Amino acid sequence: MDLASEALITSMLAKLRPADGLLGEEGADVASKSGVTWVIDPIDGTVNYLYGLPGWNVSIGAQIDGQSVAGVVYVPAFAGGTIWSATRGGGAFVAINNGQPQKIKVNNPIELSHALLATGFSYSSETRREQGAKFAKLIPEVRDIRRFGAAAVDLCFVAQGAVDGFFEIGLKPWDLAAGGLIATEAGATLSNLSGDSADESFTIAAGPYLHANLLKLLN
């Protein structure tokens, strides 16, 4: 289903935007002639899909020079169908059960002791051990941790204030392209542990006040 979803999305984009590039988790890799590249996670949270859990989603971001300018995350099995979306400089929105899009924003400021955080774990045992050490530092200091099983949804939950922050090691460009833009357009700060752009080494997303305190604790 991952492969079929990516094939459907890329075939439609190739017809509608033939000069644009494509980058997908399942192997799509087409160089851009227009300057725009579509970054696709055809099913984010594949294990959720396999087990019939609701967190799986389709995530699509449009990037120019590696920077996301538009993004959408669609969760068919949550609240009658949920769509988060954002454009650079245009804010972030959520539409539930075919309703009208509503503007969303992060929770800020949030004290570390009151923070509800989301996280996910890589399938790599080495990466899990590394993140487990970070998890052990955080868990005594925060309200609680949630594990939904799909990074794009975690980032969107930060955006709408359903959780206060998110952290994970090992995220790929297709994990961040849409959800990262949605989170930042809702007011989140998104970075790695050095304060640079979020990347495979680490991703932290939270309102500016909580983000600063998470960086202090995790470094």
N, C-alpha and C positions, 0 to 999 in steps of 0.2 A: 504493500500500500504506500510505503514511502516512495518507492520508485514510480508507481503509477501517479501519485499526487504531483511529484516533481515534473514528470513528463507532461501532464495536463497543463500545469502552470507555465512551463517554459514554452510549450507549443502555442499557447494563447498569447504570451508576451512576444514571441517571435513574429506572430501575425500582426499584432497591434503596434509593436515598436521594433521593427526589424533591424534598426541601426544600433539598438541598445545592447549592452553586454549582459551576461547571465552568469551567476555564481550560485551553485546549489550544493547542499549537504551531500546529495546523492550522486554528485559527479558533474553536474552542469558547469561548463567553463567556456564561455564565449567572450572573446575580447570585444570591448565597446568601440563603436565607430562614432557615436554621438556624444560621448562623455558621461552617459548615464549607464550604471550597472545595477541590475536587479539582484538582490541577495536573498536567497530563498531557503527557508527551512520547511520542507514540504509536510512533515509531521514532527513537530517539536514535542517531546514527551511520548516517544513511540511505545515505551513500556506501559504507560498509562493507557494508550490506545489498545494494546494487546490484552490488557487485563480488564478493559471496560471501565476504567477510571476517567473522570471528567476533565482532567487538566490538559489533555493533548490539544494541540492547536496547529494552525497554519500561520507562518510568519513570513512576511514579505517586506523588504525595505528597498528603497531606491537610493542609490548613492552617486555622488559626483565627487571625483578626486578622493575617494575613500570616506567621505562624510555623508551620513544619512540626511536626506532632504525630505523623505516621506516614508511612512511605515504604517503597516496594519497587522494586527494580530487577531485572528478569528478563532474562537473556541465554540464549536458547534454544540457541545454537550454540557455547557454551563449556563444556567439561568435562561434556558430557552434559546440560547445562541447569544454570544457576547462578542462585540467587535470593538477593539481599542484602535485608535488611529491618531496620527500626528503628522504635521508638516513643520519643517524648520521655520521658527518664528511665528507659527500659527496656532500654537497651543496643542494640548492633548485632550482627547475626547473618548467617551465610552458610550456605546449604544447597546441596550439589552433587549432581547426578545423583539427585535425589529422596531424598537422605539427610536425616538429622536436622539441624536448624539448630545451628550451632556459634557460640559467642560469639567475636567478633573484636575486636582492638584495634590501634591504630597503633603504629608503631615509634617509640620515644622513650626516651632522647634519641639523636639522630643528629647527628653533626658534618656541617657543610656539605660538607667534602671527601669524605665517605663517602655523600652523599645521592644516591639514584637518584630522579629527578624525572620525572613525566609532564606532558605539555602537549598542547594542541590549538591549531588556528589558525582564525580566522574566514575566511569567503569574501570579506570586504572587503579589498581590497589596502591601503587606508589603515591598517586595524586590524592587518594582518599586518606592515606596516612598523614600527608602534609596538611590537608584541610582539617583533619581530625584534631590536629594540634591547635589550629586556629579556633575551631569549635570549642575546645576545652577552655580556651582563654575567655571566650565570649559568654558561655552558658551561665556562669555564676553572676555575670554582671548585667544581664538583660532580663526583660519580663519573661520571654519564652522564644522558642524557635518553631517554625513551621516548615514542612517539607512537602511541596506540591508536585514536584516531579517534572517541571517544565520551566526552563529559564525565562522564556519570553513572557509567560504568564506571571512569574515572580516579579519581573520588572514592571509589568502592567499593574500588578497589585500595589507595588510601591507608588506608582503614578497616581492611583486613585485613593490611596490612603487605607487600603485594606490590610497592608502591613506597613511598618515604619521603615524598614530597610531590607537589603538583600546582599548576600555575599556568596561567592563561589569561585573555585579555581577551575581552569580548563575550558572556559567558554570560547567558542569559535565565532568567526564573523557573522555567520547566519543566526547564531543565538542572540547577538547584540544589535543587529542592523535595525530592526523595527522596534523591539522592546526598549532598547537603549534610548532611541530618539523619543519614544513616548514618555519614558521616565524623565528625561531632561526637559522636555517641553512642559511637563507638569511641575517642574521646579526642583527636581532631584539633581544632586551632584553625583557624577558617575566617573569612577577612576579606578586605577590599580593601586597597589600599596605605596607606590612612589608618588602618587598624586597625578600621574600622567594618564593618558587615555586608557579606559578599561580594555583589557586584552586577555589573552590566554593565561597569563601569569596570575592574574587575580582581577576580580570585579567586585566593587562595592558601589551600591546605589542607595541613596538615602537623602532626606532633606539636608540642607547645608550644615545645620547645627549638629545633627546626629552623625553625619558623615565625618565631620572633623574629629569627633570623639571616637568613632570607630577606627579611624586611621591611627590615632594615638594608641589605642588599646592593642591593635593588631600588629603594629610595627615594633 
